[in-house]
Structures are given as structure tokens and as C-alpha cells.
Amino acid sequence: MAKRTKKSKNDGNGANLGFEAKLWTMADKMRGHMDSGEYKHVVLGLIFLKYISDAFQEKYEALKATQATEYTDPEDRDEYISERIFYVPPEARWSHIQNSAKQPEIGGIIDTAMTSLERENAALKGVLNKNYARPALDKRRLGELIDVISDIGLGGAAAQSQDLLGRVYEYFLGRFAAAEGKGGGEFYTPQCIVKLLVEMLEPYHGRIFDPCCGSGGMFVQSEKFVEEHGGKRDDVSIYGQESNPTTWRLAKMNLAIRAIDANLGKTFADSFHDDQHADLKADFIIANPPFNMSDWGGALLQEDARWKYGKPPANNANYAWIQHFVHHLAADGTAGFVMANGSMSTNTSGEGEIRRSLIDNDMIDCMVALPGQLFYTTQIPVCLWFITRSKKAQRRKGFRERKGETLFIDARRMGALIDRVHRELSAEDITTIAGVYHNWRNEKGAYEDKAGWWKSATLDDIKKHDYVLTPGRYVGAEEVEDDGEPFEEKMQRLTTTLYAQFKESAKLEKTIRKNLEFLGFDGKE
């Protein structure tokens, strides 16, 4: 593996634009009696408003310039909707917000702006935060924040081509996740994990589903992947679900700022008890479900049709999620998702039997052990599962059948620290892991086992390990290159070198003692 260099904190959040720190400092000033769960919506809501207003204003000026010759109407909603630009009514335009920033009523003015935006744009209905007028929100600080955001150009073709707002948005999601601690995991999955899942699955076309979609990061990266590889957005259809109402709204905003069409269900809802896409069979499932969720209401779903491979325990949803993913897979579909490491070996409350059934049915395509410290919100070590309903059906996509085989990748030694407590996979790491999977899976791929790193194991191998799916059990130890020097000769050479170093050390110690004594420090009390 190539040597990795330490990266800046901003790298991991997808943004390094120069003004984020100023915005973050302003957000921090506004905290007061608010926790980050509250003030993130103050900041993100205003950034969203500024972005769509800038995009609207650019189009507005273009229409105004051709009004006399082409009879265009800058106030015609259809002129904007046809180009996936939100129509912004006068009371919601940033110029009006900026001019009102110093007024004591600024909170109510913003609430009115948000309400009018939802009224004019059906896709935003019930999504935007409309609580800026509350007494607890310092209006002076709010005005200062508006001034800071006013100096940032978030619209225009250049900003859109750089995905400027998207990068800022991801930066804030990451910072808020770090600030919120454990709770942040409800809406933010580290970008390097999202990229790895997408690069491995390669969702070029078809139906993409995430039944615990958080802020929608899996969808954003999937759309980027399609576009970067020459495809079109219309090549994929996106479906999602999220139970947390606040996070559901974050996802709607995150997708709206990128003009990504997605069906996130009629409302926020629990995937287990109110499946918003009950009949969906997806080509790709990409997810990061909550780890070891104990209060998922499993006791009420004991006879559910989804538990084809065994009833999941009522006090842990891990294997309920796995079977929910399988239930929603198309015949030739593949699911890639994050799980706590314990899922690979647990035998608690029937979980081992469910895993055994999945393995016996030859559904486990690949297992990846990841390094620790990737998440802002938990130190629990995690892994990636890749499951297919039918390896035989995969041949229709040009893949090897790989009947009775599972690929194990041990990536625990990959990644680099970006600060004292957080690690990140590099682009090289992601390319390496995804490349191994593709070479193993694709008909024309040139795959070879690499001791200590990856291994293609058979069903018999897995049975010998009692159906445990931990990659470290299969990949073995990394081979050490033999330099050809006989052991006795090597030991003699190394010992001679060591004794020479001892001798040099003694000389240095004598010199240092002499210098210290000369300076009056003889070590005696």
C-alpha cells in the first residue's frame, strides 16, 4: 500500500472553499441557549434561501434583458420551473432579506419568506424551517449572520458547476455531526464511506433505494457517480425513507439544492412499521442503518413476511434491517450497507441462524472490514455487507456467477487520521477496495488473492469458521518478502550493528555528562 499523507479537516467534508470557517464561527456565536440540533437549521435554512434566491435572480436578470425583444416575463413561474429553478416570490428574495437584516422583525420576515416559498414550490411543502421569529433566537446575531451570507455568491452557473452549495451543505452536516456527538449519526454518514459504497456498487442505471436515508448523502453521491461516468440523471430513479421528521426535511433540502428528483415517501415514517415503498424492488440498495437499535418495535412484527430467513431479536434491529434490504431487492439487485462489526459473528437471539441461512442461500457477495474512527458519532468498528438475491441472475449484468464464493476484504489498516480522533479513507484506498471487488466480480476482471488483504472464500471455508463473516479469519497474514539472506548471517549482521550503536551511545552519554558538569549540572542534589 502506498504511503498516505495527513489531510486537512475540511477534506473529509467535501468542502474547502475559504468561507466555511467564518460561517461556522457565526453559527457558533448564535448558539446561546440553543444546542446544535436547533441552530444548524437556522444556518442551513438561510444558506438554502440564499442559494435558490441567487439562482432565481440570475435567471430573472436574463429574462428581464430579453423582455422587450422576446416578450419574456421575469415573473412567470413557468420560466423557472422548466429549468429546474425554484420560483422565488418578492418577499423571499435575498435582497429583501438583506435589506431587512437590522430590523427587529427580521425573524418574522424570514418565516414569511419560507412560507411563501413553500406556497409557490410544491416540492418544498412542509420542508423549510419557519421558526425564526421565536424569542429565543437572538435577532441581532441573526442579522449579522445574514450579512455574512450576503457576501457569498451561491448562485450562478459557476457555482452550480462546482456544486458550491452542495459542498457547503456537506461541510456543515459534517461539522454539526461532530458537534452533536452521538445524535449526529442520525443524519450524516462520512463521505468516504458513502463514496466507497457507491464506487463498489456502480449504480449506473436503475432504481436506487435507501430506507434509512438520513440527509440523502447516498443519493447525492449516486447521482454524481452517474454523471461523472457519462450517464444522465434520468438513468436512475431514487427512492428513500426516513423516520426522523427533522432529518427527512434535511434530506428534502439536500436533494432540492441539487435539483435531484427523489421519492422520499409521502411523509417521514418508520420503515419497519410504515413502509412507504412496500412494493418496490430495487436494483441497488445503499444504506447506513442505525447500529444496534433496541427500540425498533420488533415485538409487534414477529410474524412479518420480511423475516424469510429467521425472526430478528426484538432488542436489536441489525438483522431486521438486513432482511428488510433483501426483501426490497430485485432478482438481480445488489445491496451494500454499513453494519456494526458484531453483526459478522453474533449468535445472540437467533442472529447466528439468520446469518447461516443467508450464507447457505449463497447471498453474501462481499464483506469489507473498515478501519476504526471513521465516524464522528461512534467509535464502534464497522463493516460493509454486499448481498445479492441471486448470484446466477447477476450474469445478466456481465458479472461472474461466483456461485458458492464470497469475497473478504480486510481494510482495517487503510485510511489516515485527519485529526486526533477521526480517520478517513483516501481516494486511493477507495479505488483499491472497489477495484478488488470489480476484478473479482466482473467477467473480464483479473483477480488474485492477496494474503493479509483479500481472499475469495468458498462456502465450505465459511462453514469451517462456524459461519462467521469476519474478513480477518479468511485473508490470513500478509506475506513478508524473503530477501534471500540466511537467518544466521542476518542475525550476525544485525547484532554487530547493534553493538556498534551501543558503543556510540556510550560515547555520546559521556560527552553529554561532561558538558552538563561544565555548566554546573552534575546531577547531585
N, C-alpha and C positions, 0 to 999 in steps of 0.2 A: 504494500500500500504506500502511496506517495505521502510525503510529509505534509502536514496540514498547518496552516498558519492561523493564529488567533485573529478573530474578526471583531468588528465593532458591534455594539449592541444593536445599532439600527439595522444591520444586515439581516437579522433574523426576522424582522417585521416587514420586510419588503419596502421600506421607505428610507431614503437618506436625502431629503430634499432641501434641508437647510433651515426650514422654519418650524419644524415639528417641536423642537425643544422650547421655543417661545410659546407656542400654543399650549404645550404641556405645563409650562410654568404658570400661565394664566389659569389653566384649569385647576392647578394645584392651589392657587390663591383663592379660588372660588369655593373651595371645599367648605370652610367654615364649619358648620354643624352637619354638613352633608357627607355621607360616605361616597366612595367612588361609584357605587351602584346607581346613585342618583345623579351625580354631576357628570358622568360620562354622557348621559342623554342630553344635558344642556349643551355640551361641546359638540357632540356628533350631530345633534339636530341642527345647530347653526351652520356647521360645515356643509351638511346636506342642502340646507336652504341656499347658502351662498353658491354652491356648485350649480344647482339647477337654475338659479337666477342668472348666473353668468352665461350659461349655455343658452338660456332663453334670450338674454339681451343681445348676444352676438347674432342670433337669427333675426331678432327684432330689427336691429340696425340694417341688416341685409335686405329685409323686406321693405323697410322704410325707404331705402335708397332706390328701389325699383318700383316704388308705389306709383309714381307718375307715368312711367312708361309701360309697365306690365300689369298695372291695376291690382297690385298685391295689397293685402290688408294686414298690417302688423298685428292687429288684434284678433285675427281669425284663428281660432283654436286649431282648426284642421291643418293649417300651415305647419304647425309644430308637431302635432300628433303623428303626421305622416312620416316625419323624420326622427321619430322616437325621442322627441324633445318634450319635456313637460311644459304645459302652458302655465305661465305664472301670472296671476291677476295683479293689477297695480298695487294693491295693498300688501302683496307678498314679495314684491321685487326688492332686491337688496338695497337699491338706492333709497327706498322709503325707510327700510330698517336702519340703514346707516344714518340717515338724517334725523332719526328719532332716538338715536342711541343714548343721548343725555337726558331724555325725558323720564320723569319718574314712572310714567305709564308704559315704559318700554316692554315690560313683561307681557302686559295685555296686548300690545301691538304685535308682538311675536306670536302669541296664541291665536290672534285673529288671522295672521298670515298663514299659519299652519292649517287652520280650519278651512280657509278659502282654497288652499292648495288641494286639500282632500276633496273639496266640493268639485273642483274643476278637473281632477285627475282620478278616475275610478281606481286605478292601480294603487293609489296611496290611501284609500279609505281605511280608517281605523289604524293607521300605521304610525303617524307622526306624534311626537310628544307635544302636548298642548297644556303644559303646566308651568309656563314661565312666569306667570303672574303671582305665583304663590308667595306669601310674605317671607318665607324662609330664604328665598333666593335674593341675594344682595344685588340690587338693581344697579348700583354704581359699578360693581365688578362686572356685571353683565354688559354694561355699556362699554367698559374697557375691552372686554373680550370681543365685542362686535368691531371695535376699532382695529384690533389686531387682525381679525379675519378679513376685514375690508382691504387690507394691504396685500392680500394674497390673491393672485389670479387663479381661479379654479375652473374657469370655463375656457372655451375656445378650442380650435382643432388641435393645437399643440398639446394642450393639457389632456385632451381626450386620447390622443395618440400615445401619450406616456402613461395613461391610466392614473393621472395625478391624484384625483380624489380617491380612487381605489387604494392607492398606496398610502395616502394619509390615513384613510379609514382603517386599513390593516395595522398601521403603526399604532394608532390609538387603541384598537382592540387588543393588541399585544401588551401595551403599557397598562391598560386597565386590567387585563388579566393578571399581570404581575402585581398590581396594586391591591387587587381584590383577594389574592391568595386562592384558597380552595374554590370559592364560588366562581372565579373567573373561568374555570373549565367548562362551565355551562354554555359558554358562547364562543370559546376560542380554542382552536387546535393549532399547535405550532405549524408554521407554514412549511417547514422542511418535511414534516410527516405527511401533510396534505400532498405536497409535490411528489413524494415517493409513491404514495398510493396511486396517484393519477398516472405517473410515468410507468408504473408496473402494469396497470390495467389497460392503458391506452384506449380511453373511451372516444374513439373517432366518430362513431355514429350509433344511434340507438337511444334507448330510454335509460336515463341515469336517475337513481333513487337514493335518497338518504333519509331514513325515517327518524333520525335524531339530528337534524341538520344544523343546530346551533345558529351561528351567524351566516351560514351559507358558504363558508370557505371552500368546501369540496366542489361546489358548483362553479364558483369563480375560477378555480384552477382548472376544472374540466373544460370550461369554455376557452380559457387561454390555451390549453393544450391543443384543442381542435383548431383554433385559429393559427397557432404557431406551426402547425403541421399541414397547412394549406387547405384545411376544411372550412366549412361555413357553420355559423351558429345554428342554422336550421337543420344541420345534420344530427343534432342531439335534442332530445326532449327531456326536460328536467322536472323531477317530482321530489317533493320533500315534505317533512312533517316535523313539528317542534311543539313540545308541551308547555314550555315556559312562555307566557304571553309577551313578556318584555323581549326575550331573545327572538321570538317569532317576528316581532316588529323590526328588530335589528337586521334579521335576515332579509326581510322585505326591502328595507332601505339599502342594504348592501348590494342586493341584486338590481334595485331600481337605478342606482347611480351608475351602473354599468349597462343599463338597458337590456338586462338579461330576463327573458320571459321564463317564468317558472310557476308551476302549480304547487303551492305550499299548503294545499288544503283550504277548505272554506274558512277555517279558523285554527287557532292553536289547539292542540289536542294530544292526548296520551296515545302513543302508537299501539300499546297493548290493549287498551280498553276502548279506544275510539279510532280505529284505523281509517284514516281519511282516504286511503288508496287501496281499499280492500281487494279489488280485482286486478291490481297492477302486477304484471310480470315484467321485471326489469332486466335489461341486458347487462347493466352494471349497477352494483350497489357499493357505495363508498361511504363509510361511516366511522364515527368515533363515539360509541355509546357511553353513557356514564358507567364508570367502573364499579363493580360490586354493589350495585344498587339494591338495598334491602327492602325498601318500602314501595315496591312496584305493583303491589296488589295481586301477587301471584295466587293467593288462596282463593281468589274469585274466578280463576281461569284454569282450574285443574283439568277440565275436560276439553280444552280448546283444541281445535283442529290443527293448529300450527305445531303442536307438540308431537310430531310424527316420529321423532327419534327418542322420545322419553320426556317425562314431566320434569320441568326445571324446578329447583327448590324455591319455595315461597319466600325465602330470605336472601336470595341472590339472583339478579336478573341476567347475569352473563350468558347463560345458556338459553335463556328465553330470547335474548337479542339474537344469538346465533341462529336459532331456529326461525325467528321472525325474518331474518335475512334470507334464509334458504326458502322459506315459504313464498317470498316475493321474487325469486329468481326465475327468469325464463329458462327453457330447457337447455339452451347453450350459453346461459349467462354466467357471469363470474362476480363474486363478492369479495371485496378487500376491505378489511376493517381492523380497528385497533382494539386490543384487549389487554387486560392486566395479565402479567406473566403466569399468575396462578391458574389461569384457565387452561394452560397447556398440560397440567399434571394433576389437577384436583380430582379427588374421588368422593368429595363430600355430597351427601344428599342426592345421589344418583347422577351427579355431573359426569363422573367417570364412565357410566353406562351410556350416557348420551354421546360422549366423545367416541367411545368404542363403536357405537352404531354408525356415526358419521364416517369413521375410518373404514369400517367393514363395508360400507356402501361406496367406498372409493371416492369420496367427495373432497378430501383435503388435497388441494393442489400445491400449496406452498406455505411455509412458516418462516417468519423472519424475527429473530431476536434483536431488539434495538438496544442502544446504549441507554444508561440512566440519565436523569437530569434534563430530558428534552422538554418537559412540561413546566410551565410557570406555576402550575397549581397543585402538583403532586410529585412526590419522589418515588411513587410506585413504579417499578420497572415494567415496561410494556412490550408487546409483541404485535406483529401483524399476521392475521389469518387471511388466506386466499382459498375460497371454496367454490367449487363448480357443482352444478346439479348432475351433470353428465360429462365425463371426460370424452366419451365417444362422440357426443354432439359437438364438442369443441373442434373436431376435424373439419366441420363446415366452415370454420373461420381460418383454416390453414394451419391449425396447431397440431402438434403431435398428440396422439391419444394419451400417452403416458399412463396407460392402464396399470393400476396397482403400484404406482410410484408417487412419491411426494418429495418435493424439493425443500431442503432445510438450509437456511442461510443464517449464520451467526455473525451479526453486525455489531456486537457489543463493544468491539474495540474501535469502531469508527466514530466520527464526529470530533468536534473540538469545542473547548469551553469558550463561550463568548463573554462570560463574566465568572465570578467565583462560584456560582451555583447553577448556571444554565449552560447546557450543551446544545450544539446544533450540528446536524448533518450537512456536509458541504455539497456543492453541486457535483463534485467528483464522486462522493460517496453515493449519492442518489443515482448517478449514471452507472456506477459499478453494480449496485444491487439490482437495479432494473435490468441492466444488460445481462446479468447472470440468469435472471428469470426468463427473459426473452429468448436467450440462446437455448435454454433448457426446454422451453415451451414450443418455440416455432419450428416448423418443419425443416427449415433451412439453417437453423442455428447450429453453431459448433460449440457444444457444451462439453466441459470436463470437470470432474470433481476437483476441489482444491482443499486439501487437508487443513483443518482448523478454521475454514471459512464457509464452504458449502458442500453439500452432499445430496445426491439423488438416492433416496432410500426406498426399499420395497415394502410392501405390506407386511411381509414376513419379518423384516427388520423392525418395524414398528411394534409388531406383536411381541417380539423378543424383549422390547423395552416396556412391556406392560401398557401399551397404548399411550405412552407419554409422548408429547409432541415438542419437547424442548430441543431446539437445534443443537445445543452443546453435546447432547447424548449421541449425535449421529456424525457430526463433522470431524470428530477426533482432534488430535493435536497437530498444530502446524508443523510441517516438515522443516527441519533445520538443514541447511545446505552443508554438505560434507566438504571441508577444504582440502582433504587428502593428506593432512599431516597426522602421522601416527600419534596415539594418545601419549605414550611415554615421552616422545620428543617435544610435544606441545607442553606437557607439564614441566619438563626441564626448562624450556624456554621461558615460560611464564614465571616459574619460581625464581630463575636468575634475574629477570626483570624486576620482580617484587622485592628481592633482597637489595638490589641496587637502589630502588626507591626508598627502602628503609634507611639505607646508608645516607642518602642525600637528605632525607628528613631529619636525621640526627645532626647533620652539619648545619642545616637551617635553624634548628632549635637552639644550637649552641650560639649561633650568631645573634639570634633574636634576644636570648638571655643577656648576652654581653652588652647589646645596645640598650636594653632596659636598665641594666645596672648602671650604665654610664649616665643615664638620665635620672638616676636616683630611685628607680623602682626595682628593688631586689627581691620582692615577693615576701619579705619578712615583716611581721607585724611589730 
